[in-house]
Amino acid sequence: MGIIHSLSPDLINQIAAGEVIESTHSILKELIENSIDAGAKKIEIATESAGLSRILVSDDGHGIEKDDLPLAIKRYATSKIQNFFDLEHLFTFGFRGEALASIASVSRLVIESGTEGNRMANRVVVEEGKIVSEEEIPFFQGTKIEIKDLFYNTPVRRKFLKTESGEEKKNRSRVQTMALGEPSVGFRYVQNGKEVFHVQAEEPLERVLSIYGENLRDHLLPVHSSRNGMTLRGFISHPDFYKSSRTGQFFFVNNRSVELKFSAQILKRCYGELLPSGAFPYAFLFFDLPREFVDVNVHPQKKEVRFLSEETITGMLFQGITDVLRTSTPVEFLEMRRRLSMPIPYDNTGDKSQFGGGGFGFGNGNFAEGGNRQVEGSPLLGPSSIEGRAGFSLEGIGAGTNLHLLGDHPTKHNLFVPKKHYGVIFETFILAEAEDGLYIIDQHTAHERIRYEEVLRDLKSKAYKSQSLLTPIRLELTKEEAEEMVLLKDRFSELGITLEPFSGGTILIREVPSYIDPGKETETILDLWERFKSKDPEEKELYDEMAKCVACRSAIKKGDQVSDPIIGELLQRLSYCENPSLCPHGRPTLIKLTRKDLETMFHRI
């Protein structure tokens, strides 16, 4: 007797359920996609116990005819494709005919639906994949699908789910992502009887802001490019506004949320050194492609897609992003920052090593007692000696620690004692000479190190002051995010930040510490909060994280045009750092070529 046999329909459906239904958020995805395909303009979702007890999805779409209701729960039964041509020219989200059959096999399912032109709507009740009752009900337009006791007959599946709170968070994220892809559709989501998400039909930008907060409004750059009948549209964030994770990046193909394996690399390449290490920009990008150009049938849950020409898509993405960054960042970069402290005047009676051709020399390090007295003739306070070079204004250049606060007896670091510098090359690297060799200094990582040590020193010594704001800063978050941030209120308070809930997803910042640069409060606090999400740091780590946040946000970037006086101030400060060789993230700040190195290169020895 042979050992191969056909599986029962029930077992086949349960196996399919394992492929299609990853968790409760997978069910929400399938049902919401069906509602969108049905032409719904409003979709309401409700879940209880993360969806394990109950899921309800209702819409105002065109509904399901009475005769089609029994077929809707059969495997491979669908109204969306009839032949191979349809499969290659899909314009709907759901089409494989597995979702309802799979869901029905592991739950108790009720479908109610009404279609235009009928006096009554219809209701079917399904258990273990079989219809147990059918009846007519009062008319309404659209479809309601209710799922109860999910996985009641496959208890082992429940063991692999996350905690209830974890599943609820994934459900919210799923609904928000789908709402992001369909701004013309209204969404309302209720969890355990509490409304957590509600948006009306709106424009794409407003939908992004409705979901991810008004904080983004002034930091988003529109993206739009087209080629060969294909379009890329959406928004990316300005290089000055970013997260410490990729959770703010979303990609859609024909409004379908997908995972693009090449997206992270392309974004990183486009932004390059406009972003500090470990920073990730926001991205809300939509590809509108011909149906035959994309295959969405390569993954059971349709997370991934395949393109007829991946090179075309990557090229369009790269071009669209680089175009907007190239046209929008330079002017803003020169205007938006106040990065260094007021330059430190020093007694001009000592020797100064000036050099010709536009160089800049350092004094003998005799600093005034107060650290803020302007000395006539001090080269730090004079204009740039290189004519025509654009540079930073020395007037009111932001928060920081004066050199005289570095200690009672500040001494320069033995590894880096610059004598004079020769300007900047490639808009990034400072060339400086010291007694022991030629130094090449990265202006960004060097300034990061300076600001990091300044802020860390202030935090450890409690040398900063918290400043009450006449007008509180508003952080517009989702309700869930606001609740999570309020739970960390004491942690923020330890850093001099006072916050309080206001209403809905709004948080008010009442006080900020003096070490945060003016105008950078929102970005710095949100960045710090992102870091808090991944861990609950001890005091030492807490200070370290805050110092890194401030350093990243306030440091000079590649491409910033810096005047000679500011370069001089930067090198002075770097020479007093405890570790001038590395930025807070471990990247080098400088490279040294000794006289011997140079002589060896030129075969002099």
Buried (B, 14 or more C-beta within 10 A) or exposed (E): EEEEEEEEBEEBBBEBBEEBBBBBBBBBBBBBBBBBBBEBBBBBBBBBBBBBBBBBBBBBBBBBBBEBBBBBBBBEBBBBBEEEEBBEEBEBBBBBBBBBBBBBBBBBBBBBBBBEEBEEBBBBBBBBBEBEEEEEEEEBBBBBBBBBBBBBBBEEBEEEBEEBEEBBBBBBBBBBBBBBBBBEBBBBBBBBEEEBBEBEBBEBBBBBBBBBBBBBEEBBBEBEBEEEEBBBBBBBBBBBBBBBBBEBBBBBBBBBBBEBEEBEEBBEEBBEBBBBBEBBBBBBBBBBBEEEBBBBBEEBEBBBBEBEEEEBBBBBBBBBBBBBBEEBBEEEBBEBBBBBBBBBBBBBEEEBEEBEEEBBBBBEBEBBEEBEEEBEEBBBBEEBBBEEBEBBEBEEBBBBBBBBBBEEEEEBBEBBBBBBBBBBEEEBBBBBBBEEBBBBBBBBBBBBBBBBBBBBBBBEEEEBEBEEBEEBBBBBBBBBBBBBBEEBBEBBEEBBBBBEBBEEBBBBBEBBBBBBBEBBBBBBBBBBBBBBBEEEBEEEEBBBBBBBBBBBBBBBBBBBBBBBBBBBBBBBBBBBBEEBBBBBBEBEBBEBEEEEEEEEEEEEE
